[in-house]
Amino acid sequence: MRRDDFFRIRHMLEAAREAFSFGAGQKRNDLEPDRMRTLSIVKSIEIIGEAAAKVSKETREQFSELPWSDIVAMRNRLIHVYFDIDLERVLDTVNHDLPPLIRSLEKIISSEEGK
């Protein structure tokens, strides 16, 4: 794996862990009055997508089990439709999509560090 891809995948993992720590178990009613927490979660998910978008095609193909296009699409949605963010969808991402993503990214990093 290219060195810059490794760092981007590490950034994805760090941001995924942050988003999960900020939002795990939260409900929409918890987030609506807490603008700082909401923005922290959204920004972390944006970082995941931004880093994923810059991972090389070769690395994305090597780790094709990751939903690369979905990750980037979520980032694009949050960035470009910032005025109409669906907090239910954001929390669904945090609580259901991030845990398996974190596990996958941890495995990738672990395998690459062992080389």
ABEGO torsion letter per residue (X at the ends): XBAAAAAAAAAAAAAAAAAAAAABGBBAAAAAABAAAAAAAAAAAAAAAAAAAABBAAAAAABAABBAAAAAAAAAAAAAAAABBBAAAAAAAAAAAAAAAAAAAAAAAAAAAAX
